[in-house]
Amino acid sequence: MQRATYARSPPLHHPVPQHVSTVPQLRSPPPPVPQPQHGYAGSPYQQQPAPTPSSGANMFGQYGNFMNDPAAQIASQFGQTAFRHGQEYIEQNVNRFVNVSALKHYFVVTNSYVISKLFLVLFPWRHKPWTRRQATGGPSGQEAWYLPPRDDINSPDMYIPVMSLVTYIFLQALISGLKGQFQPELFGYIATVALVAVVVEILGLKLGCYLLNISNESQLLDLVAYSGYKFVGVIVTISVAEVVNGGKGTGGWIGWAVFIYTFLANSLFLMRSLKYVLLPEINSDSRGPMPTMHPLDSRAKRNQRTQFLFFYSYIVQLFFMWILCRS
């Protein structure tokens, strides 16, 4: 059996490309050319040189010419005028009740004065003299006034009374908090009691001065300052009594002993200090703010004023200091 013969297949031919393409060779980019750095070392950003401000240029850029705008200048002048008129209005209305320029005199204090004054209020037994110092001025030397507190230890001030009042309020609130009895309304109650005591005391003093015909330009501010010094003794009494008695208040013999001492010290301090206000000396020279008495009624007036000064310094102070220590 013969195999079937098949026709021989033609040979295979691979296609030959007609267009030869060249593949580009990939190369690494050239290294960067180093540039001089003017900023911080290692900063990836190139620091731009700061523009040099020319003459008349503003450093705020596009907002630099704001104040050169006529509308802005008019608004600025209007604001200054309104502020000045408002300040003048406030000063005029406040000066109806309180002389602001005279009030500033009572706050001219230094650290050494405050320490010396506190020591004087608590230990007035051996202090001399008690008279206030005066300074004369003017071309003829006829005008005289009292020196400020920083220059005279016997001059009354408002700094110690105000700070003592604030300290008293916070001290009473602190003690109530340590006892677990603190409430926010306690601040208002303590401040009200203290301020009412001061106001009633000042009103009584002014009434006595009116009945005794005592007049002085700075008398009211002096009396307000002197009425506030009792808070120093009250603070010392409450602090010592609370520490010694273990938080049981001002009761006990130690609390009463401290209270009696601070009361007597404050009373003596007021007796000696208020002498120039309530017991003026006979003086024919009317210079200065110190009041004078007529020679004809000097003896009778002096006796009445001495009794009034004793009543205020001891009886009135005992009553108010006891209320403040017990409240």
ABEGO torsion letter per residue (X at the ends): XBBBBBBBBBBBBBBBBABBBBBBBBBBBBBBBBBBBABBBGBABBBBBBBBBBBGBBAAEAAAAAAABAAAAAAAAAAAAAAAAAAAAAAAAAAAABBAAAAAAAABBBAAAAAAAAAAAABAAABOBABBBBBBBEAAGABBBBBBAAABAABBBAAAAAAAAAAAAAAAAAAAAAAGABBAAAAAAAAAAAAAAAAAAAAAAAAAAAAAGBBBAAAAAAAAAAAAAAAAAAAAAAAAAAAAAGGAEABEAAAAAAAAAAAAAAAAAAAAAAAAAABBBBBABABEABBBBBAAAAAAAAAAAAAAAAAAAAAAAAAAAAAAAAX
